[in-house]
Amino acid sequence: MNNGEDIRKAQKQWEQKARSNDRMREAKFTTVSGEPIEMLYTPEDVKDMNFLSDIGFPGEYPYTRGIHHTMYRGKLWTMRQFAGFGTPEDTNERYHYLLEHGQTGLSVAFDLPTLMGRDADDKLSEGEVGICGVAVSSLADMEVLFKKINLEDISTSMTINAPAAMLMAFYLAVAQKQGFDFKKLRGTIQADILKEYIAQKEWIYPPEPSMRIIVDMFEYLNKEVPQWNPISVSGYHIREAGSTAVQELAFTLADGFAYVEAGIARGLNVDEFVPRISFFFNSHVDFFEEIAKYRAARRIWAKRMRDKYKAKNPRSWMLRFHTQTAGCSLTAQQPENNIVRTAYQALAGVLGGTQSLHTNSMDETLALPSEKAVKIALRTQQILAYETGVVNTIDPLAGSFFVEALTTKMEQEAEQYFEKIDTFGGVIPAIEAGFFQREIAEAAYRYQRELDVKEKIIVGVNDFVEENERLEIPILEILPEVEIKQRRRLEDVRQSRNQEEVERTMDELRRSAEEGTNLMPRLLACTRAYVTLGEMCGALSEVFGVYEEPAVF
């Protein structure tokens, strides 16, 4: 076996030959995040690693290689397609289409008014109803959305944050009306309000009451809906806002730790609520960087949960995550190229050990996806699962000098960010100081500058451009009739419901907010009385106030 000195000497000789005998392209060899990449990696780059404690075996601490012993040899990842547009009828039809074509889980995209906690007939909703997702203003909409879908048979993911507790109440009320058992419901609601303050900017209340609502969801759902994930801590939107891979990794895990600490402060048992915390990561275009990011995330989470938060249950140590391919990498130019980008990104997610995967459609940078584009995106996952052979062995890149060195480097850089966040006193003070916002803005600016001078290439955008390009793919159009229909349904709901019951349940909701008792039972009572989303959010705003972001320069 060669020792370190032999390897270093041989590598130096090799580098001299390589630089003198072969040409080197004039290119910037960095990841998409700007991290420098060495020309070659050898055992010297991983010499300080201990196989058992740093890499180990799948399904065992520190879970670098995956959280399940058999990974995809035991069960494939859940194949989801983010779907939601127009009216609940439109989206329900799309769900049945996807399920018929082999999708194994549903993923709900809501329109902007719903994301902001506003009803379809709100003055500020005008022109946005059903445009970027499905419009849901009351239990009546949710009943249509999941019509003739067995909620015990499928896993549902809902991307909603500030009003997540209200949409969760809608979902539970629908399940109850259809006779389904809460204990058998499976799925995830995003509910990650911290990343809204950091990146996506869809908030309602200030951070402290928002955190209170999330812990209420932890407390209620862990008891009543034990297979449901009450939060999906989301790095996806942090990355979409322009962060680097390390920033996505560090900021997402920091948010996750903040939720853990909030639950512990409430008096919840760490080993009872943490196993239901899930994560949601981006899969960007830099193949190896993404794989290393997922492996580092599992290792960091396992160490912190065991060593800092003293979790005893191994399920608390396991970081479970959903992956979505990078929407920000899609281009309006030559949109068919997006199929190829998405395939590589999906492969990185699978080689990184994801539990669930959404593949973006080629037309999503132009509009909500068409049925044809959605089918291609789903088929991309199926080809990956059934034709490529990548599921045959677990974590096939383990032991790669490059991948292991990059995994460790990302872990170390994430730890440096944790130290910086601690100097502010935690995530919320760092948000209020504008720390995350500045870091992401600077990263996005650096990347844009690289594109401007062609240090980084996006095919079809800043190189390999086609003059007079013609768009030849169908685009899904949301017609004005959608908003008219939604407003009419909301009007019917208001006229047909029991107004005394509406007032009574809303008064109880306000009182619960003031007294600090768990809000979920009150939200469910409001939901059954057909109190609207906007009315519930408005009632809580009277107690909690509305958040205004400080200016960041």
C-alpha positions in Angstrom: 0.0 0.0 0.0 1.3 3.4 -0.9 1.9 5.9 1.9 1.1 9.6 1.8 4.6 10.7 0.8 4.6 8.3 -2.1 1.2 9.6 -3.3 2.2 13.3 -2.9 5.5 12.7 -4.8 3.7 10.8 -7.7 1.0 13.5 -7.9 3.5 16.3 -8.2 5.3 14.4 -11.0 1.9 13.8 -12.7 0.9 17.5 -12.5 4.2 18.6 -14.1 3.6 16.2 -17.0 0.0 17.3 -17.3 0.8 21.0 -17.4 3.7 20.6 -19.8 2.4 17.9 -22.2 -1.3 18.7 -22.5 -3.3 21.9 -23.1 -5.4 23.5 -20.4 -8.6 25.2 -21.4 -9.0 28.9 -20.4 -11.9 28.3 -18.1 -12.9 28.9 -14.5 -13.0 25.5 -12.9 -15.4 26.2 -10.1 -18.8 24.8 -9.0 -21.9 26.7 -10.0 -21.7 28.2 -6.5 -18.2 29.5 -7.2 -16.2 26.9 -5.1 -12.8 26.1 -6.7 -12.3 22.5 -7.9 -8.9 20.8 -8.0 -7.7 19.3 -11.2 -7.4 15.9 -9.5 -8.4 14.2 -6.2 -6.4 11.5 -4.5 -6.4 9.5 -1.2 -4.5 12.5 0.3 -7.7 14.6 0.0 -9.6 12.1 2.3 -6.7 11.0 4.5 -8.2 12.3 7.7 -11.5 10.6 7.1 -12.6 7.6 9.1 -14.8 5.2 7.1 -17.0 4.0 10.0 -17.5 7.3 11.7 -17.6 9.6 8.6 -19.0 7.5 5.8 -20.3 4.3 7.3 -23.2 2.1 6.1 -26.6 3.1 4.7 -29.3 3.2 7.4 -26.8 3.7 10.2 -25.3 6.7 11.9 -24.2 9.2 10.6 -26.4 8.4 7.6 -24.0 9.9 5.1 -24.9 7.1 2.7 -28.7 7.3 3.2 -31.2 6.8 6.0 -32.5 3.3 5.0 -30.5 0.1 5.0 -31.7 -1.0 1.6 -32.5 2.4 0.0 -33.9 2.0 -3.5 -33.4 -1.8 -3.5 -36.1 -1.8 -0.8 -38.4 1.0 -2.0 -38.1 3.6 -4.8 -38.4 7.3 -4.0 -41.9 8.8 -4.2 -42.5 10.3 -7.6 -44.4 13.6 -7.3 -45.3 16.3 -9.8 -46.1 19.8 -8.4 -49.6 20.4 -9.7 -52.1 23.1 -9.2 -53.7 25.6 -11.5 -57.0 27.4 -12.1 -60.0 26.1 -10.3 -60.1 23.1 -7.9 -62.0 21.3 -10.7 -59.1 21.9 -13.1 -56.5 20.6 -10.7 -58.6 17.6 -9.6 -58.7 16.5 -13.2 -54.9 16.9 -13.5 -54.5 14.8 -10.3 -56.5 12.0 -11.7 -54.5 12.2 -14.9 -51.2 12.0 -13.0 -52.3 9.1 -10.8 -53.4 7.2 -13.9 -50.0 7.6 -15.4 -48.0 6.2 -12.5 -47.5 9.1 -10.1 -47.3 7.8 -6.5 -47.9 11.0 -4.5 -49.7 14.3 -5.0 -48.2 17.7 -4.6 -50.3 20.8 -4.3 -49.3 24.2 -5.8 -51.5 27.1 -4.5 -52.1 30.4 -6.2 -50.6 33.7 -4.9 -53.7 34.9 -3.0 -53.9 31.6 -1.2 -50.2 31.7 -0.4 -50.7 35.1 1.1 -53.8 34.1 3.1 -56.3 36.1 0.9 -59.6 35.0 -0.5 -60.4 34.9 -4.2 -62.7 37.9 -3.8 -60.1 40.0 -2.0 -59.4 43.3 -3.8 -55.7 42.4 -3.8 -56.3 39.0 -5.4 -57.6 40.5 -8.6 -55.8 39.2 -11.7 -54.0 36.5 -9.7 -56.7 33.9 -8.9 -55.6 30.5 -10.2 -52.7 31.9 -12.2 -49.6 30.3 -10.4 -51.5 27.5 -8.7 -54.9 26.4 -7.6 -57.2 28.8 -5.8 -58.4 27.6 -2.4 -60.4 30.0 -0.3 -62.6 27.6 1.8 -63.4 24.1 2.7 -65.7 24.0 -0.4 -62.7 24.5 -2.7 -60.8 21.8 -0.9 -63.7 19.3 -1.2 -63.6 19.7 -4.9 -59.8 19.6 -5.1 -59.7 16.1 -3.7 -62.9 14.7 -5.0 -62.9 10.9 -5.6 -59.3 10.6 -4.4 -58.6 8.1 -1.6 -56.6 10.2 0.9 -55.6 7.0 2.8 -54.0 5.5 -0.3 -51.8 8.4 -1.4 -49.3 10.8 0.2 -50.0 14.5 -0.3 -47.6 17.3 -0.1 -48.9 20.9 0.2 -46.6 23.9 -0.5 -48.1 26.5 1.7 -46.4 28.5 4.5 -47.9 31.5 6.3 -51.5 30.1 6.2 -50.3 26.5 6.4 -52.3 25.7 9.5 -55.5 26.8 7.8 -54.9 24.7 4.7 -54.0 21.8 7.0 -57.4 22.2 8.7 -59.1 22.3 5.3 -57.4 19.0 4.3 -58.3 17.3 7.6 -61.9 18.4 7.4 -62.2 16.9 3.9 -60.7 13.7 5.0 -63.1 13.5 8.0 -66.1 14.3 5.7 -65.0 11.5 3.4 -64.7 9.0 6.3 -60.9 8.7 6.3 -59.0 7.9 9.5 -56.6 10.7 10.6 -54.2 8.1 11.8 -53.8 6.7 8.2 -53.2 10.0 6.4 -49.7 10.5 5.0 -48.1 13.6 3.7 -46.3 16.8 4.3 -47.2 20.4 4.6 -44.4 22.9 4.1 -45.2 25.4 6.8 -41.6 26.7 6.8 -42.1 30.3 7.7 -38.4 31.1 8.5 -37.4 30.6 4.9 -40.2 33.0 3.9 -38.5 35.8 5.9 -35.1 34.7 4.4 -36.0 34.2 0.8 -39.5 33.8 -0.6 -41.2 36.7 1.2 -44.7 35.2 1.6 -45.5 36.0 5.2 -48.4 37.4 7.2 -47.5 37.6 10.9 -44.2 38.6 12.7 -41.7 35.8 13.4 -42.6 35.0 17.0 -46.3 34.3 16.6 -45.6 32.5 13.3 -43.3 30.2 15.2 -46.0 29.7 17.8 -48.4 28.5 15.1 -45.8 26.0 13.8 -45.3 24.5 17.2 -49.1 24.3 17.6 -49.0 22.2 14.4 -46.2 20.0 15.8 -48.2 19.4 19.0 -51.5 18.7 17.3 -50.4 16.7 14.3 -48.0 14.5 16.1 -50.8 13.4 18.4 -53.8 13.3 16.0 -52.2 12.6 12.6 -49.0 10.7 13.5 -47.9 9.8 10.0 -48.1 13.4 8.7 -45.0 15.6 8.5 -46.0 18.9 10.1 -43.2 20.9 8.4 -40.9 20.6 5.4 -37.9 22.8 6.1 -37.2 24.2 2.8 -33.8 25.1 1.2 -35.4 25.0 -2.2 -36.6 28.6 -2.2 -33.3 29.8 -0.5 -31.5 28.4 -3.5 -34.0 29.8 -6.0 -33.4 33.2 -4.5 -29.8 33.0 -5.6 -27.9 31.3 -2.7 -24.9 29.0 -3.1 -25.2 25.3 -2.3 -23.4 25.8 1.0 -25.7 28.6 1.9 -28.8 26.5 1.1 -27.3 23.7 3.2 -26.4 25.9 6.2 -29.4 28.2 6.2 -31.9 25.3 5.8 -30.4 23.3 8.6 -30.1 26.4 10.8 -33.9 26.8 10.3 -34.4 23.2 11.2 -32.5 23.5 14.4 -34.6 26.6 15.3 -37.8 24.6 14.9 -36.3 21.9 17.1 -35.4 24.4 19.8 -38.9 26.0 19.6 -40.5 22.6 20.1 -38.3 21.8 23.1 -39.1 25.2 24.6 -42.8 24.3 24.4 -42.0 21.2 26.4 -42.3 18.7 23.6 -40.3 15.5 23.7 -37.6 15.8 21.1 -37.9 12.1 20.1 -41.6 12.5 19.6 -41.8 15.4 17.3 -38.4 15.6 15.5 -38.9 12.3 13.6 -41.7 14.0 11.7 -39.6 17.0 10.6 -38.8 16.6 6.9 -36.7 18.7 4.5 -36.9 20.0 1.0 -33.8 20.6 -1.1 -33.1 22.0 -4.5 -31.2 20.0 -7.1 -29.2 22.5 -9.2 -27.1 22.0 -12.3 -23.7 21.2 -10.6 -24.0 17.5 -10.4 -21.3 16.6 -7.8 -21.9 19.6 -5.7 -25.6 18.7 -5.2 -24.8 15.0 -4.3 -22.2 16.2 -1.7 -24.7 18.7 -0.3 -27.3 15.9 0.4 -24.7 13.7 2.0 -23.3 16.5 4.2 -26.9 17.5 5.2 -27.6 14.0 6.6 -24.3 13.9 8.5 -24.7 17.3 10.0 -28.2 16.7 11.1 -27.4 13.3 12.7 -24.5 14.7 14.7 -26.5 17.7 16.0 -29.6 15.8 16.9 -27.6 13.2 18.8 -24.9 15.3 20.4 -26.5 18.7 20.9 -30.2 18.0 21.3 -29.6 14.6 23.0 -32.1 12.7 20.9 -32.1 9.0 21.7 -34.4 7.7 19.0 -32.3 7.0 15.8 -35.3 8.2 13.7 -34.6 11.7 15.2 -31.1 11.5 13.7 -32.3 10.7 10.2 -32.7 13.6 7.8 -35.5 12.8 5.4 -35.9 15.0 2.4 -37.8 15.7 -0.8 -36.0 17.1 -3.8 -37.2 19.3 -6.6 -35.1 20.1 -9.7 -34.0 23.7 -10.0 -36.7 26.0 -11.4 -34.2 28.9 -11.6 -32.0 26.8 -14.0 -34.8 26.5 -16.5 -34.6 28.8 -19.5 -37.2 30.4 -21.8 -34.8 30.1 -24.6 -34.6 26.7 -26.3 -37.0 25.3 -23.6 -36.5 21.7 -24.8 -33.0 21.9 -23.3 -34.8 22.0 -19.9 -35.7 18.3 -20.3 -31.9 17.5 -20.3 -31.2 19.8 -17.4 -33.9 18.3 -15.3 -32.8 14.7 -16.1 -29.3 15.4 -14.8 -30.6 17.2 -11.7 -33.0 14.3 -11.0 -30.1 11.9 -11.3 -28.1 14.0 -8.7 -31.1 13.8 -6.3 -31.3 10.0 -6.6 -27.6 9.5 -6.3 -27.8 11.8 -3.3 -30.4 9.6 -1.6 -33.6 11.5 -1.8 -36.9 10.0 -0.4 -39.1 11.9 -2.8 -38.6 13.7 -6.1 -40.3 16.3 -8.3 -39.0 16.9 -11.8 -39.8 20.3 -13.3 -41.5 20.5 -16.7 -39.7 22.1 -19.6 -42.2 24.9 -20.0 -42.4 26.1 -16.3 -40.3 29.2 -16.9 -43.0 30.3 -19.4 -46.2 29.3 -17.7 -47.8 26.5 -15.6 -46.9 23.2 -17.2 -49.0 21.6 -19.9 -50.1 18.0 -19.7 -47.5 16.9 -22.3 -44.7 18.6 -20.4 -45.8 17.1 -17.1 -45.8 13.6 -18.6 -42.3 14.0 -20.0 -41.1 15.2 -16.6 -42.7 12.1 -14.9 -41.4 9.8 -17.5 -37.9 11.2 -16.8 -38.2 9.8 -13.2 -39.5 6.5 -14.4 -36.7 6.1 -16.9 -34.2 6.9 -14.1 -35.8 4.3 -11.8 -36.4 1.5 -14.3 -33.8 1.8 -17.1 -30.6 3.4 -15.9 -29.5 0.9 -13.3 -28.6 3.6 -10.7 -31.0 2.0 -8.2 -29.1 -1.3 -8.2 -26.5 -0.4 -5.5 -26.6 2.1 -2.6 -24.6 5.3 -2.7 -22.4 4.2 -5.6 -20.3 7.4 -5.4 -19.1 6.7 -1.8 -15.4 6.4 -1.6 -14.8 8.8 -4.5 -11.9 11.0 -3.5 -13.7 14.0 -5.0 -17.2 13.3 -3.6 -15.9 12.5 -0.1 -13.6 15.6 -0.1 -16.4 17.8 -1.3 -18.9 16.4 1.2 -16.5 17.2 4.1 -15.7 20.6 2.7 -19.4 21.5 2.5 -19.9 20.2 6.1 -17.1 22.4 7.4 -18.3 25.5 5.5 -21.8 25.0 6.9 -20.5 24.8 10.4 -18.8 28.2 9.8 -22.2 29.6 8.9 -23.7 28.2 12.1 -21.1 30.0 14.1 -21.9 33.3 12.3 -25.7 32.8 12.9 -25.0 32.2 16.6 -23.2 35.6 16.9 -26.6 37.2 16.1 -28.3 35.2 18.8 -30.0 32.7 16.5 -32.0 32.6 13.3 -34.7 35.1 14.0 -32.3 37.9 15.2 -30.2 37.1 12.1 -33.3 37.5 9.9 -34.2 40.8 11.6 -30.6 42.0 11.1 -30.8 41.1 7.3 -27.9 38.7 7.5 -29.4 35.9 5.3 -30.8 38.4 2.8 -27.4 40.1 2.3 -25.5 36.8 2.0 -28.0 35.5 -0.7 -28.0 38.9 -2.6 -24.2 38.9 -2.7 -24.1 35.3 -4.0 -26.7 36.0 -6.7 -24.7 39.1 -7.8 -21.5 37.2 -8.1 -23.1 34.5 -10.2 -24.7 37.0 -12.5 -21.4 38.7 -13.0 -19.9 35.4 -14.0 -22.7 35.0 -16.6 -22.2 38.5 -17.9 -18.5 37.9 -18.7 -19.1 34.3 -19.8 -17.1 32.7 -17.0 -20.2 30.5 -16.6 -22.3 29.4 -19.6 -26.0 28.8 -19.8 -26.6 27.1 -23.1 -29.0 29.1 -25.3 -28.8 32.2 -23.0 -25.3 33.6 -23.1 -23.8 31.2 -25.6 -25.0 28.8 -28.3 -27.8 31.3 -28.9 -30.2 30.8 -31.8 -31.2 34.0 -33.7 -34.9 34.5 -34.4 -35.8 31.6 -32.2 -39.5 30.5 -32.5 -41.3 29.1 -29.5 -42.9 25.8 -30.7 -44.2 24.2 -27.4 -47.8 24.5 -26.2 -48.4 26.9 -23.3 -51.1 26.5 -20.6 -53.2 29.6 -20.4 -55.4 30.5 -17.4 -58.5 32.2 -18.6 -60.3 35.1 -16.8 -63.3 32.8 -16.3 -61.3 31.0 -13.5 -61.5 34.1 -11.3 -65.1 34.6 -12.0 -66.0 31.0 -11.1 -64.0 31.1 -7.9 -65.6 34.4 -6.8 -69.1 32.9 -7.5 -68.3 29.8 -5.4 -67.1 32.0 -2.6 -70.2 34.1 -2.7 -72.4 30.9 -2.6 -70.4 29.7 0.5 -70.9 33.0 2.3 -74.7 32.9 1.6 -75.3 29.3 2.5 -73.3 29.0 5.7 -74.6 29.5 9.3 -73.4 33.0 10.1 -73.9 32.6 13.8 -71.6 29.6 13.7 -69.1 31.6 11.7 -69.0 34.4 14.3 -68.8 32.0 17.2 -65.9 30.0 15.9 -64.0 33.1 14.8 -64.4 34.6 18.3 -63.0 31.3 19.8 -60.1 31.5 17.4 -59.3 35.1 18.5 -59.6 34.1 22.1 -57.3 31.1 21.6 -54.7 33.3 19.9 -54.8 35.7 22.9 -54.7 33.0 25.5 -51.9 31.0 23.9 -53.8 27.7 23.6 -53.3 25.4 20.6 -54.9 27.0 17.6 -55.5 23.8 15.5 -58.8 22.7 17.1 -60.1 26.3 16.7 -59.0 26.4 13.1 -60.8 23.1 12.4 -64.0 24.4 14.0 -63.8 27.5 11.8 -63.2 25.3 8.7 -66.2 23.1 9.4 -68.3 26.3 9.7 -67.0 27.3 6.2 -65.1 30.3 7.6 -62.8 31.4 4.7 -59.1 31.4 4.6 -59.0 35.2 4.5 -61.4 35.5 7.4 -59.3 33.2 9.6 -56.0 34.9 8.6 -57.6 38.3 9.2 -58.8 37.3 12.7 -55.3 36.2 13.7 -53.8 39.4 12.3 -56.0 41.4 14.7 -54.2 39.6 17.5 -50.7 39.0 16.1 -50.2 42.0 13.8 -48.7 42.0 10.3 -44.9 41.7 9.7 -43.0 44.5 7.9 -39.5 43.6 6.7 -36.7 46.0 7.6 -34.8 47.5 4.7 -31.5 45.7 3.9 -28.7 47.5 2.1 
